[in-house]
Amino acid sequence: MSITADRPATIAADPCTLVSAEVFDKITRYFAARQEVSQAYPERAVGLSSSF
């Protein structure tokens, strides 16, 4: 027996497109504050910027 999806799954090219820009900014600011890292770190962690 095999299980298949009715339609192919799609992957968002940019994780930031999954939520509004305002929500994404709030999430990354919260993460940066809680983990005591720069704002750039959570943005890179989710793939917004390809350079480390």
C-alpha distance matrix in Angstrom:
0.0 3.8 6.9 10.1 13.6 15.7 18.3 18.9 20.4 24.1 26.2 29.8 32.2 34.8 33.9 37.2 35.8 33.5 36.6 40.1 42.6 44.5 41.7 40.7 44.4 44.6 41.5 42.9 46.4 45.1 43.1 46.2 48.5 46.4 45.7 49.2 48.1 49.2 47.7 46.4 44.2 41.6 41.6 40.8 38.2 36.1 36.8 39.5 41.8 40.7 43.9 44.4
3.8 0.0 3.8 6.6 10.2 12.7 14.9 15.2 16.7 20.3 22.5 26.2 28.5 31.1 30.4 33.7 32.3 30.1 33.2 36.8 39.2 41.3 38.5 37.4 41.1 41.5 38.5 39.7 43.3 42.2 40.2 43.2 45.7 43.8 43.0 46.4 45.2 46.1 44.4 43.1 41.0 38.5 38.3 37.5 35.0 32.8 33.3 36.0 38.2 37.2 40.5 41.1
6.9 3.8 0.0 3.8 7.0 9.7 12.0 12.5 13.7 17.5 19.8 23.3 25.9 28.4 27.5 30.6 29.1 26.7 29.8 33.3 35.9 37.9 35.1 34.2 37.9 38.2 35.3 36.7 40.3 39.2 37.4 40.5 42.9 41.1 40.5 43.9 42.8 43.6 41.7 40.6 38.6 35.9 35.6 35.1 32.7 30.2 30.9 33.4 35.9 35.1 38.5 39.2
10.1 6.6 3.8 0.0 3.8 6.6 8.4 9.0 10.7 14.4 17.0 20.6 23.1 25.8 25.3 28.3 26.5 24.4 27.6 31.0 33.5 35.7 33.2 32.3 36.0 36.6 33.9 35.2 38.8 38.1 36.4 39.3 41.9 40.4 39.8 43.1 41.7 42.2 40.2 38.9 37.2 34.4 33.9 33.4 31.2 28.5 28.9 31.2 33.7 33.1 36.6 37.6
13.6 10.2 7.0 3.8 0.0 3.8 5.3 6.4 7.9 11.6 14.5 17.8 20.6 23.1 22.6 25.4 23.3 21.2 24.4 27.6 30.3 32.5 30.1 29.3 33.1 33.7 31.2 32.7 36.2 35.6 34.2 37.2 39.7 38.3 38.0 41.2 39.8 40.1 37.8 36.7 35.3 32.3 31.6 31.4 29.4 26.5 26.9 28.9 31.6 31.3 34.9 36.1
15.7 12.7 9.7 6.6 3.8 0.0 3.8 6.9 9.2 12.4 15.8 18.7 21.5 24.1 23.8 26.2 23.7 21.8 24.8 27.7 30.6 32.8 30.6 30.2 34.0 34.7 32.5 34.1 37.6 37.1 36.0 38.9 41.4 40.3 40.2 43.3 41.9 41.9 39.4 38.3 37.2 34.2 33.2 33.3 31.6 28.3 28.7 30.2 33.1 33.0 36.7 38.2
18.3 14.9 12.0 8.4 5.3 3.8 0.0 3.8 6.5 9.1 12.8 15.5 18.2 20.9 21.0 23.4 20.8 19.3 22.5 25.3 28.0 30.5 28.6 27.9 31.6 32.6 30.6 31.9 35.5 35.3 34.2 36.9 39.5 38.7 38.5 41.4 39.7 39.5 36.9 35.6 34.7 31.9 30.5 30.6 29.2 25.9 25.8 27.2 30.0 29.9 33.7 35.4
18.9 15.2 12.5 9.0 6.4 6.9 3.8 0.0 3.8 6.4 9.8 13.0 15.3 18.3 18.6 21.3 19.0 17.8 21.3 24.3 26.6 29.3 27.4 26.2 29.9 31.1 28.9 29.9 33.5 33.5 32.1 34.7 37.5 36.7 36.2 39.0 37.2 37.0 34.5 32.9 32.0 29.3 27.9 27.6 26.3 23.1 22.8 24.4 27.0 26.6 30.4 32.0
20.4 16.7 13.7 10.7 7.9 9.2 6.5 3.8 0.0 3.8 6.7 10.0 12.7 15.3 15.2 18.1 16.0 14.5 18.1 21.2 23.4 26.0 24.0 22.7 26.4 27.6 25.2 26.2 29.9 29.8 28.4 30.9 33.8 33.0 32.5 35.3 33.5 33.4 30.9 29.5 28.5 25.7 24.4 24.3 22.8 19.6 19.6 21.3 24.0 23.8 27.5 29.0
24.1 20.3 17.5 14.4 11.6 12.4 9.1 6.4 3.8 0.0 3.8 6.6 9.2 11.9 12.3 15.0 12.9 12.0 15.7 18.6 20.5 23.4 21.7 20.2 23.7 25.3 23.2 23.9 27.6 27.9 26.6 28.9 31.8 31.4 30.9 33.5 31.5 31.0 28.3 26.8 26.1 23.4 21.8 21.7 20.7 17.3 16.9 18.2 20.9 20.9 24.7 26.5
26.2 22.5 19.8 17.0 14.5 15.8 12.8 9.8 6.7 3.8 0.0 3.8 6.2 8.7 9.1 12.1 10.7 10.0 13.8 16.8 18.3 21.2 19.5 17.5 20.9 22.7 20.4 20.8 24.5 25.0 23.4 25.5 28.6 28.3 27.6 30.1 27.9 27.4 24.9 23.2 22.4 19.9 18.2 18.0 17.0 13.6 13.1 14.6 17.3 17.3 21.1 22.8
29.8 26.2 23.3 20.6 17.8 18.7 15.5 13.0 10.0 6.6 3.8 0.0 3.8 5.4 6.2 8.7 7.1 7.2 11.0 13.5 14.7 17.9 16.5 14.5 17.8 19.8 17.9 18.2 21.8 22.7 21.4 23.3 26.4 26.5 26.0 28.1 25.9 25.0 22.2 20.6 20.3 17.8 15.6 15.9 15.4 11.8 11.2 11.8 14.8 15.5 19.2 21.1
32.2 28.5 25.9 23.1 20.6 21.5 18.2 15.3 12.7 9.2 6.2 3.8 0.0 3.8 6.6 8.8 8.0 9.6 12.8 14.8 15.1 18.5 17.7 15.1 17.9 20.5 18.8 18.3 21.9 23.3 21.8 23.1 26.5 26.9 26.0 27.8 25.2 23.9 21.2 19.1 19.1 17.2 14.5 14.3 14.6 11.3 9.5 9.9 12.3 12.6 16.4 18.7
34.8 31.1 28.4 25.8 23.1 24.1 20.9 18.3 15.3 11.9 8.7 5.4 3.8 0.0 3.8 5.3 5.7 7.8 10.3 12.0 11.7 15.1 14.5 11.6 14.2 16.9 15.4 14.8 18.2 19.8 18.6 19.7 23.0 23.7 23.0 24.6 22.0 20.6 17.7 15.8 16.1 14.0 11.2 11.5 12.1 8.8 7.2 6.8 9.8 11.1 14.6 16.8
33.9 30.4 27.5 25.3 22.6 23.8 21.0 18.6 15.2 12.3 9.1 6.2 6.6 3.8 0.0 3.8 5.3 5.6 8.0 10.4 10.6 13.4 11.9 9.1 12.1 14.3 12.3 12.1 15.7 16.8 15.5 17.2 20.3 20.7 20.2 22.2 19.9 19.0 16.1 14.8 14.6 11.8 9.7 10.7 10.3 6.6 6.9 7.0 10.6 12.3 15.6 16.9
37.2 33.7 30.6 28.3 25.4 26.2 23.4 21.3 18.1 15.0 12.1 8.7 8.8 5.3 3.8 0.0 3.8 5.5 6.1 7.4 6.9 10.0 9.2 6.4 9.2 11.8 10.7 10.5 13.8 15.4 14.8 16.2 19.1 20.0 20.0 21.5 19.3 17.9 14.6 13.7 14.4 11.6 9.0 11.1 11.6 8.2 8.5 6.9 10.6 13.3 16.1 17.6
35.8 32.3 29.1 26.5 23.3 23.7 20.8 19.0 16.0 12.9 10.7 7.1 8.0 5.7 5.3 3.8 0.0 3.8 5.5 6.8 7.8 11.1 10.5 8.9 11.9 14.2 13.4 14.0 17.0 18.4 18.2 19.8 22.5 23.3 23.5 25.2 23.1 21.7 18.3 17.5 18.2 15.4 12.8 14.7 15.0 11.4 11.4 10.0 13.6 15.9 19.0 20.9
33.5 30.1 26.7 24.4 21.2 21.8 19.3 17.8 14.5 12.0 10.0 7.2 9.6 7.8 5.6 5.5 3.8 0.0 3.8 7.0 9.2 11.6 9.8 8.7 12.4 13.8 12.4 13.7 16.9 17.5 17.2 19.5 22.0 22.2 22.6 24.8 23.1 22.3 19.0 18.6 18.7 15.4 13.7 15.6 15.0 11.4 12.4 11.9 15.7 17.8 21.0 22.2
36.6 33.2 29.8 27.6 24.4 24.8 22.5 21.3 18.1 15.7 13.8 11.0 12.8 10.3 8.0 6.1 5.5 3.8 0.0 3.8 6.5 8.1 6.2 6.2 9.8 10.8 10.1 12.0 14.6 15.2 15.7 18.0 20.0 20.5 21.5 23.4 22.1 21.1 17.7 18.0 18.4 15.0 13.5 16.2 15.8 12.5 14.0 12.8 16.6 19.3 22.0 23.1
40.1 36.8 33.3 31.0 27.6 27.7 25.3 24.3 21.2 18.6 16.8 13.5 14.8 12.0 10.4 7.4 6.8 7.0 3.8 0.0 3.8 5.4 5.3 6.2 8.6 10.0 10.7 12.4 14.3 15.5 16.6 18.3 20.1 21.2 22.5 23.9 22.5 21.1 17.4 18.0 19.1 16.1 14.2 17.3 17.6 14.6 15.7 13.7 17.1 20.2 22.7 23.9
42.6 39.2 35.9 33.5 30.3 30.6 28.0 26.6 23.4 20.5 18.3 14.7 15.1 11.7 10.6 6.9 7.8 9.2 6.5 3.8 0.0 3.8 5.5 5.1 6.1 8.6 9.9 10.6 12.1 14.1 15.3 16.3 18.2 19.9 20.9 21.8 20.2 18.3 14.5 15.0 16.7 14.1 11.9 15.2 16.1 13.6 14.4 11.7 14.7 18.2 20.2 21.5
44.5 41.3 37.9 35.7 32.5 32.8 30.5 29.3 26.0 23.4 21.2 17.9 18.5 15.1 13.4 10.0 11.1 11.6 8.1 5.4 3.8 0.0 3.8 5.5 5.2 6.3 8.7 10.1 10.6 12.3 14.3 15.4 16.5 18.3 20.0 20.7 19.7 18.0 14.3 15.8 17.5 14.8 13.3 17.0 17.6 15.5 17.0 14.4 17.3 20.9 22.6 23.3
41.7 38.5 35.1 33.2 30.1 30.6 28.6 27.4 24.0 21.7 19.5 16.5 17.7 14.5 11.9 9.2 10.5 9.8 6.2 5.3 5.5 3.8 0.0 3.8 5.4 5.1 6.1 8.6 9.8 10.5 12.2 14.1 15.3 16.4 18.1 19.5 18.7 17.7 14.3 15.8 16.6 13.4 12.6 16.2 16.0 13.8 15.9 14.1 17.4 20.7 22.6 23.0
40.7 37.4 34.2 32.3 29.3 30.2 27.9 26.2 22.7 20.2 17.5 14.5 15.1 11.6 9.1 6.4 8.9 8.7 6.2 6.2 5.1 5.5 3.8 0.0 3.8 5.5 5.1 6.2 8.6 9.9 10.6 12.2 14.2 15.4 16.4 17.7 16.4 15.2 11.7 12.6 13.3 10.1 9.0 12.4 12.5 10.3 12.2 10.4 13.6 16.9 18.8 19.3
44.4 41.1 37.9 36.0 33.1 34.0 31.6 29.9 26.4 23.7 20.9 17.8 17.9 14.2 12.1 9.2 11.9 12.4 9.8 8.6 6.1 5.2 5.4 3.8 0.0 3.8 5.5 5.2 6.0 8.5 9.9 10.4 12.2 14.2 15.3 15.9 14.6 12.9 9.3 10.9 12.4 9.9 8.9 12.7 13.3 12.0 13.7 11.4 13.9 17.4 18.7 18.9
44.6 41.5 38.2 36.6 33.7 34.7 32.6 31.1 27.6 25.3 22.7 19.8 20.5 16.9 14.3 11.8 14.2 13.8 10.8 10.0 8.6 6.3 5.1 5.5 3.8 0.0 3.8 5.6 5.1 6.0 8.5 9.8 10.5 12.1 14.1 15.0 14.6 13.7 10.6 13.1 13.8 11.0 11.2 15.0 14.9 13.8 16.2 14.5 17.0 20.4 21.5 21.2
41.5 38.5 35.3 33.9 31.2 32.5 30.6 28.9 25.2 23.2 20.4 17.9 18.8 15.4 12.3 10.7 13.4 12.4 10.1 10.7 9.9 8.7 6.1 5.1 5.5 3.8 0.0 3.8 5.5 5.1 6.1 8.6 10.0 10.6 12.0 13.8 13.3 13.1 10.3 12.3 12.1 8.7 9.6 13.0 12.1 11.0 13.9 13.1 15.7 18.8 20.1 19.5
42.9 39.7 36.7 35.2 32.7 34.1 31.9 29.9 26.2 23.9 20.8 18.2 18.3 14.8 12.1 10.5 14.0 13.7 12.0 12.4 10.6 10.1 8.6 6.2 5.2 5.6 3.8 0.0 3.8 5.4 5.0 6.0 8.5 9.9 10.4 11.5 10.2 9.6 6.7 8.5 8.5 5.5 6.4 9.9 9.6 9.4 11.9 10.9 12.9 15.9 16.8 16.1
46.4 43.3 40.3 38.8 36.2 37.6 35.5 33.5 29.9 27.6 24.5 21.8 21.9 18.2 15.7 13.8 17.0 16.9 14.6 14.3 12.1 10.6 9.8 8.6 6.0 5.1 5.5 3.8 0.0 3.8 5.5 5.1 6.1 8.6 9.9 10.1 9.6 8.8 6.2 9.4 10.0 8.1 9.3 12.7 12.8 13.1 15.4 14.0 15.5 18.7 19.0 18.0
45.1 42.2 39.2 38.1 35.6 37.1 35.3 33.5 29.8 27.9 25.0 22.7 23.3 19.8 16.8 15.4 18.4 17.5 15.2 15.5 14.1 12.3 10.5 9.9 8.5 6.0 5.1 5.4 3.8 0.0 3.8 5.5 5.2 6.1 8.5 9.7 10.3 10.9 9.2 12.3 11.8 9.4 11.5 14.6 13.7 14.0 17.0 16.2 18.1 21.0 21.4 20.1
43.1 40.2 37.4 36.4 34.2 36.0 34.2 32.1 28.4 26.6 23.4 21.4 21.8 18.6 15.5 14.8 18.2 17.2 15.7 16.6 15.3 14.3 12.2 10.6 9.9 8.5 6.1 5.0 5.5 3.8 0.0 3.8 5.5 5.2 5.9 8.0 8.1 9.3 8.3 10.6 9.0 6.6 9.6 12.0 10.5 11.5 14.6 14.6 16.1 18.6 19.0 17.3
46.2 43.2 40.5 39.3 37.2 38.9 36.9 34.7 30.9 28.9 25.5 23.3 23.1 19.7 17.2 16.2 19.8 19.5 18.0 18.3 16.3 15.4 14.1 12.2 10.4 9.8 8.6 6.0 5.1 5.5 3.8 0.0 3.8 5.6 5.4 5.6 4.9 5.8 5.5 8.3 7.3 6.5 9.3 11.4 11.0 12.6 15.1 14.6 15.4 17.9 17.6 15.7
48.5 45.7 42.9 41.9 39.7 41.4 39.5 37.5 33.8 31.8 28.6 26.4 26.5 23.0 20.3 19.1 22.5 22.0 20.0 20.1 18.2 16.5 15.3 14.2 12.2 10.5 10.0 8.5 6.1 5.2 5.5 3.8 0.0 3.8 5.6 5.0 6.7 8.1 8.3 11.7 10.9 10.2 13.0 15.2 14.6 16.2 18.8 18.2 19.1 21.7 21.2 19.2
46.4 43.8 41.1 40.4 38.3 40.3 38.7 36.7 33.0 31.4 28.3 26.5 26.9 23.7 20.7 20.0 23.3 22.2 20.5 21.2 19.9 18.3 16.4 15.4 14.2 12.1 10.6 9.9 8.6 6.1 5.2 5.6 3.8 0.0 3.8 5.6 8.0 10.6 11.1 13.8 12.2 11.0 14.3 16.2 14.7 16.3 19.4 19.5 20.5 22.8 22.6 20.3
45.7 43.0 40.5 39.8 38.0 40.2 38.5 36.2 32.5 30.9 27.6 26.0 26.0 23.0 20.2 20.0 23.5 22.6 21.5 22.5 20.9 20.0 18.1 16.4 15.3 14.1 12.0 10.4 9.9 8.5 5.9 5.4 5.6 3.8 0.0 3.8 5.6 8.9 10.3 12.3 9.8 9.4 13.1 14.2 12.5 14.9 17.7 18.2 18.8 20.6 20.1 17.4
49.2 46.4 43.9 43.1 41.2 43.3 41.4 39.0 35.3 33.5 30.1 28.1 27.8 24.6 22.2 21.5 25.2 24.8 23.4 23.9 21.8 20.7 19.5 17.7 15.9 15.0 13.8 11.5 10.1 9.7 8.0 5.6 5.0 5.6 3.8 0.0 3.8 7.0 9.3 11.6 10.0 10.7 13.9 15.0 14.3 16.8 19.2 19.2 19.2 21.1 20.0 17.3
48.1 45.2 42.8 41.7 39.8 41.9 39.7 37.2 33.5 31.5 27.9 25.9 25.2 22.0 19.9 19.3 23.1 23.1 22.1 22.5 20.2 19.7 18.7 16.4 14.6 14.6 13.3 10.2 9.6 10.3 8.1 4.9 6.7 8.0 5.6 3.8 0.0 3.8 6.6 8.1 6.5 8.1 11.0 11.7 11.5 14.3 16.2 16.1 15.7 17.5 16.3 13.6
49.2 46.1 43.6 42.2 40.1 41.9 39.5 37.0 33.4 31.0 27.4 25.0 23.9 20.6 19.0 17.9 21.7 22.3 21.1 21.1 18.3 18.0 17.7 15.2 12.9 13.7 13.1 9.6 8.8 10.9 9.3 5.8 8.1 10.6 8.9 7.0 3.8 0.0 3.8 5.3 5.6 7.8 9.4 10.4 11.5 14.0 15.2 14.3 13.6 15.8 14.4 12.3
47.7 44.4 41.7 40.2 37.8 39.4 36.9 34.5 30.9 28.3 24.9 22.2 21.2 17.7 16.1 14.6 18.3 19.0 17.7 17.4 14.5 14.3 14.3 11.7 9.3 10.6 10.3 6.7 6.2 9.2 8.3 5.5 8.3 11.1 10.3 9.3 6.6 3.8 0.0 3.8 5.5 6.2 6.9 9.1 10.5 12.0 13.2 11.7 11.7 14.6 14.0 12.7
46.4 43.1 40.6 38.9 36.7 38.3 35.6 32.9 29.5 26.8 23.2 20.6 19.1 15.8 14.8 13.7 17.5 18.6 18.0 18.0 15.0 15.8 15.8 12.6 10.9 13.1 12.3 8.5 9.4 12.3 10.6 8.3 11.7 13.8 12.3 11.6 8.1 5.3 3.8 0.0 3.8 5.8 5.2 6.1 8.6 10.4 10.7 9.3 8.4 11.0 10.2 9.1
44.2 41.0 38.6 37.2 35.3 37.2 34.7 32.0 28.5 26.1 22.4 20.3 19.1 16.1 14.6 14.4 18.2 18.7 18.4 19.1 16.7 17.5 16.6 13.3 12.4 13.8 12.1 8.5 10.0 11.8 9.0 7.3 10.9 12.2 9.8 10.0 6.5 5.6 5.5 3.8 0.0 3.8 5.4 5.2 6.1 8.9 9.9 9.9 9.4 11.2 10.5 8.4
41.6 38.5 35.9 34.4 32.3 34.2 31.9 29.3 25.7 23.4 19.9 17.8 17.2 14.0 11.8 11.6 15.4 15.4 15.0 16.1 14.1 14.8 13.4 10.1 9.9 11.0 8.7 5.5 8.1 9.4 6.6 6.5 10.2 11.0 9.4 10.7 8.1 7.8 6.2 5.8 3.8 0.0 3.8 5.4 4.8 6.5 8.7 8.8 9.7 12.0 12.5 11.2
41.6 38.3 35.6 33.9 31.6 33.2 30.5 27.9 24.4 21.8 18.2 15.6 14.5 11.2 9.7 9.0 12.8 13.7 13.5 14.2 11.9 13.3 12.6 9.0 8.9 11.2 9.6 6.4 9.3 11.5 9.6 9.3 13.0 14.3 13.1 13.9 11.0 9.4 6.9 5.2 5.4 3.8 0.0 3.8 5.5 5.6 6.5 5.4 6.6 9.5 10.5 10.4
40.8 37.5 35.1 33.4 31.4 33.3 30.6 27.6 24.3 21.7 18.0 15.9 14.3 11.5 10.7 11.1 14.7 15.6 16.2 17.3 15.2 17.0 16.2 12.4 12.7 15.0 13.0 9.9 12.7 14.6 12.0 11.4 15.2 16.2 14.2 15.0 11.7 10.4 9.1 6.1 5.2 5.4 3.8 0.0 3.8 5.4 5.0 5.5 5.0 6.6 7.4 7.0
38.2 35.0 32.7 31.2 29.4 31.6 29.2 26.3 22.8 20.7 17.0 15.4 14.6 12.1 10.3 11.6 15.0 15.0 15.8 17.6 16.1 17.6 16.0 12.5 13.3 14.9 12.1 9.6 12.8 13.7 10.5 11.0 14.6 14.7 12.5 14.3 11.5 11.5 10.5 8.6 6.1 4.8 5.5 3.8 0.0 3.8 5.5 7.6 8.3 9.2 10.4 9.3
36.1 32.8 30.2 28.5 26.5 28.3 25.9 23.1 19.6 17.3 13.6 11.8 11.3 8.8 6.6 8.2 11.4 11.4 12.5 14.6 13.6 15.5 13.8 10.3 12.0 13.8 11.0 9.4 13.1 14.0 11.5 12.6 16.2 16.3 14.9 16.8 14.3 14.0 12.0 10.4 8.9 6.5 5.6 5.4 3.8 0.0 3.8 5.9 8.2 9.5 11.9 11.9
36.8 33.3 30.9 28.9 26.9 28.7 25.8 22.8 19.6 16.9 13.1 11.2 9.5 7.2 6.9 8.5 11.4 12.4 14.0 15.7 14.4 17.0 15.9 12.2 13.7 16.2 13.9 11.9 15.4 17.0 14.6 15.1 18.8 19.4 17.7 19.2 16.2 15.2 13.2 10.7 9.9 8.7 6.5 5.0 5.5 3.8 0.0 3.8 5.4 6.2 9.2 10.2
39.5 36.0 33.4 31.2 28.9 30.2 27.2 24.4 21.3 18.2 14.6 11.8 9.9 6.8 7.0 6.9 10.0 11.9 12.8 13.7 11.7 14.4 14.1 10.4 11.4 14.5 13.1 10.9 14.0 16.2 14.6 14.6 18.2 19.5 18.2 19.2 16.1 14.3 11.7 9.3 9.9 8.8 5.4 5.5 7.6 5.9 3.8 0.0 3.8 6.6 9.2 10.9
41.8 38.2 35.9 33.7 31.6 33.1 30.0 27.0 24.0 20.9 17.3 14.8 12.3 9.8 10.6 10.6 13.6 15.7 16.6 17.1 14.7 17.3 17.4 13.6 13.9 17.0 15.7 12.9 15.5 18.1 16.1 15.4 19.1 20.5 18.8 19.2 15.7 13.6 11.7 8.4 9.4 9.7 6.6 5.0 8.3 8.2 5.4 3.8 0.0 3.8 5.6 7.8
40.7 37.2 35.1 33.1 31.3 33.0 29.9 26.6 23.8 20.9 17.3 15.5 12.6 11.1 12.3 13.3 15.9 17.8 19.3 20.2 18.2 20.9 20.7 16.9 17.4 20.4 18.8 15.9 18.7 21.0 18.6 17.9 21.7 22.8 20.6 21.1 17.5 15.8 14.6 11.0 11.2 12.0 9.5 6.6 9.2 9.5 6.2 6.6 3.8 0.0 3.8 6.6
43.9 40.5 38.5 36.6 34.9 36.7 33.7 30.4 27.5 24.7 21.1 19.2 16.4 14.6 15.6 16.1 19.0 21.0 22.0 22.7 20.2 22.6 22.6 18.8 18.7 21.5 20.1 16.8 19.0 21.4 19.0 17.6 21.2 22.6 20.1 20.0 16.3 14.4 14.0 10.2 10.5 12.5 10.5 7.4 10.4 11.9 9.2 9.2 5.6 3.8 0.0 3.8
44.4 41.1 39.2 37.6 36.1 38.2 35.4 32.0 29.0 26.5 22.8 21.1 18.7 16.8 16.9 17.6 20.9 22.2 23.1 23.9 21.5 23.3 23.0 19.3 18.9 21.2 19.5 16.1 18.0 20.1 17.3 15.7 19.2 20.3 17.4 17.3 13.6 12.3 12.7 9.1 8.4 11.2 10.4 7.0 9.3 11.9 10.2 10.9 7.8 6.6 3.8 0.0
